[in-house]
């Protein structure tokens, strides 16, 4: 593994695999969260399964955390090495004529997304750990001592999106995610060798994904803000 990461091609390939893994997770995360708009009960059931099933909690969740850390660390490593390898600056080479704004600023959009992820973890993941492992409620219920108290997931989601400042922050975060994905989606497939007759169709899919998924998350935040009880 270390030998692969020591080469430029190896690092890009590993970066692409982590990106594809995270894009699959984002899609799955969106599929569950959009249920909160159309069916709170289905959202609760799906969230309860993801939040209590042992394989998700003790196998997939650690892999996800490691994937996130690896992706961002490798992203910064590649950016530093690419900058050190440039003999002439973008200004002299007119880099803007040969690359898009999103490709030249992946490090900045990625950095903001990292900050956004930390905030997201503070809002949802850390409280979840507190409920499960500090309070000892592994049932997914609002009150573990009352069997019919109902799942807490939808109620917590709506509550989080009551403050307008948090909604605005999430909307900005998802805009940066869209900018990051506009280049990252196609770049990931290119790095793993997916350049063939389907490249044109893949570019179309990448744009739909890069714009549609973040827009969907923005819709969820706005929906709960305007329809939730204040």
C-alpha positions in Angstrom: 0.0 0.0 0.0 2.8 2.4 0.9 4.5 1.7 -2.4 1.3 2.6 -4.3 1.0 5.9 -2.4 4.6 6.8 -3.1 3.8 7.2 -6.8 1.8 10.1 -8.3 -0.4 7.7 -10.3 -1.0 5.6 -7.2 -1.9 8.5 -5.0 -4.4 9.7 -7.7 -5.9 6.3 -8.0 -6.3 5.9 -4.2 -7.8 9.4 -4.1 -10.3 8.4 -6.8 -11.3 5.3 -5.0 -12.0 7.1 -1.8 -13.9 9.8 -3.7 -16.1 7.1 -5.4 -16.8 5.5 -2.0 -17.8 8.8 -0.5 -20.0 9.7 -3.4 -21.9 6.4 -2.9 -22.3 7.3 0.8 -23.6 10.8 -0.1 -26.1 9.2 -2.4 -27.2 6.8 0.3 -27.3 9.5 2.9 -29.5 11.7 0.6 -31.9 8.7 -0.1 -32.6 8.4 3.6 -32.8 12.1 4.4 -35.3 12.8 1.5 -37.7 10.4 3.2 -38.0 13.0 6.0 -39.9 15.2 3.6 -42.3 12.7 2.2 -42.7 10.1 5.0 -41.4 10.9 8.5 -42.2 7.3 9.6 -40.1 5.8 6.8 -37.3 8.2 7.6 -37.5 7.1 11.3 -37.4 3.4 10.4 -34.5 3.9 8.0 -32.6 6.0 10.4 -33.3 3.5 13.2 -31.9 0.7 11.1 -28.8 2.6 10.2 -28.3 3.8 13.8 -28.7 0.5 15.5 -27.7 -2.3 13.1 -24.4 -3.7 14.4 -22.8 -4.1 11.0 -23.4 -0.4 10.2 -22.3 0.8 13.6 -19.2 -1.3 14.1 -18.0 -2.1 10.6 -19.3 0.4 8.0 -19.2 3.5 10.2 -15.5 3.1 11.1 -14.7 2.5 7.4 -16.6 5.7 6.5 -14.7 7.8 9.1 -11.4 6.4 7.8 -12.5 7.1 4.2 -13.3 10.7 5.0 -10.0 11.2 6.8 -8.0 9.5 4.0 -9.7 11.5 1.3 -9.0 14.9 2.8 -5.5 14.0 3.9 -4.7 12.7 0.4 -6.3 15.7 -1.2 -4.0 18.1 0.8 -1.0 15.9 0.0 -1.7 15.9 -3.7 -2.3 19.7 -3.7 1.0 20.3 -1.9 3.0 18.0 -4.2 1.3 19.5 -7.3 2.2 23.0 -6.3 5.8 22.0 -5.5 6.1 20.3 -8.9 5.1 23.4 -10.9 8.0 25.1 -12.3 6.0 28.0 -13.6 3.0 29.6 -11.9 -0.5 29.6 -13.2 -0.2 33.3 -14.0 2.7 32.7 -16.4 1.1 29.6 -17.9 -2.4 31.1 -18.1 -3.7 28.1 -16.3 -7.2 29.5 -16.3 -7.3 29.0 -20.1 -6.6 25.2 -19.7 -8.7 24.3 -16.6 -11.9 25.2 -15.0 -12.3 27.3 -11.9 -13.6 24.2 -9.9 -10.5 22.2 -10.8 -8.1 24.9 -9.8 -9.8 25.5 -6.5 -10.6 22.0 -5.3 -8.4 22.5 -2.3 -10.5 25.5 -1.2 -13.9 23.9 -1.8 -12.6 20.8 -0.1 -11.3 22.8 2.9 -14.7 24.4 3.4 -16.4 21.1 3.1 -14.1 19.8 5.8 -15.2 22.6 8.1 -18.8 21.9 7.2 -18.4 18.2 8.0 -17.0 19.1 11.4 -20.1 21.3 12.1 -22.3 18.5 10.8 -20.7 16.0 13.1 -21.2 18.3 16.0 -24.9 18.8 15.1 -25.8 15.1 14.5 -23.0 12.5 15.0 -21.7 13.6 18.4 -25.2 13.9 20.0 -26.0 10.5 18.5 -22.9 9.1 20.3 -23.9 10.8 23.5 -27.4 9.2 23.4 -26.1 5.8 22.6 -23.0 5.4 24.6 -23.2 8.0 27.4 -27.0 7.8 28.1 -27.1 4.2 27.1 -30.1 4.5 24.8 -29.4 2.1 21.9 -33.1 1.7 21.1 -33.5 4.9 18.9 -36.4 6.0 21.2 -36.9 9.4 22.7 -37.3 7.8 26.1 -35.7 4.4 26.4 -38.0 3.7 29.4 -41.2 4.2 27.4 -41.7 1.6 24.7 -44.2 3.6 22.7 -42.5 7.0 22.9 -41.6 7.0 19.3 -38.4 7.4 17.3 -36.5 10.6 17.9 -34.8 11.0 14.5 -37.4 13.1 12.6 -38.0 15.3 15.6 -34.3 16.0 16.0 -33.9 16.7 12.3 -36.7 19.3 12.3 -35.4 20.9 15.5 -31.9 21.3 14.0 -33.2 23.3 11.1 -35.3 25.8 13.1 -32.5 28.5 13.3 -32.1 30.4 10.1 -28.3 30.7 10.6 -27.9 26.9 10.6 -30.0 26.6 7.5 -27.9 29.3 5.7 -24.7 27.5 6.8 -25.9 24.2 5.4 -27.0 25.8 2.2 -23.5 27.4 1.7 -21.9 24.0 2.6 -23.9 22.2 0.0 -23.1 24.8 -2.7 -19.4 24.2 -2.0 -20.1 20.5 -2.2 -21.6 21.0 -5.6 -18.6 22.9 -6.8 -16.3 20.2 -5.5 -18.3 17.4 -7.2 -18.5 19.2 -10.5 -14.8 18.5 -11.0 -14.3 15.6 -8.6 -16.9 13.2 -10.0 -15.5 13.1 -13.5 -11.9 13.3 -12.2 -12.4 10.2 -10.0 -13.7 8.1 -12.9 -10.9 9.4 -15.2 -8.3 8.4 -12.5 -9.5 4.8 -12.4 -9.4 4.5 -16.2 -13.0 5.1 -17.1 -12.2 6.8 -20.4 -14.2 5.1 -23.1 -17.2 5.5 -25.4 -19.4 6.2 -22.3 -17.3 9.2 -21.3 -19.8 11.7 -22.7 -22.7 10.1 -20.9 -20.6 9.9 -17.8 -20.1 13.7 -17.9 -23.8 14.2 -18.1 -24.4 11.9 -15.1 -21.7 13.7 -13.2 -23.4 17.1 -13.7 -26.8 15.7 -12.7 -25.2 14.2 -9.5 -23.0 17.2 -8.7 -25.9 19.7 -8.9 -28.9 17.5 -8.1 -27.7 15.9 -4.8 -26.5 19.1 -3.1 -29.7 20.9 -4.4 -31.7 18.1 -2.8 -30.0 18.5 0.5 -30.7 22.3 0.3 -34.3 21.6 -0.3 -34.5 19.3 2.7 -33.0 22.0 5.0 -35.3 24.7 3.6 -38.4 22.4 3.8 -37.9 21.6 7.5 -37.1 25.2 8.3 -40.3 26.6 6.7 -42.7 23.7 7.6 -41.4 22.8 11.1 -42.8 24.1 14.3 -40.9 27.2 15.5 
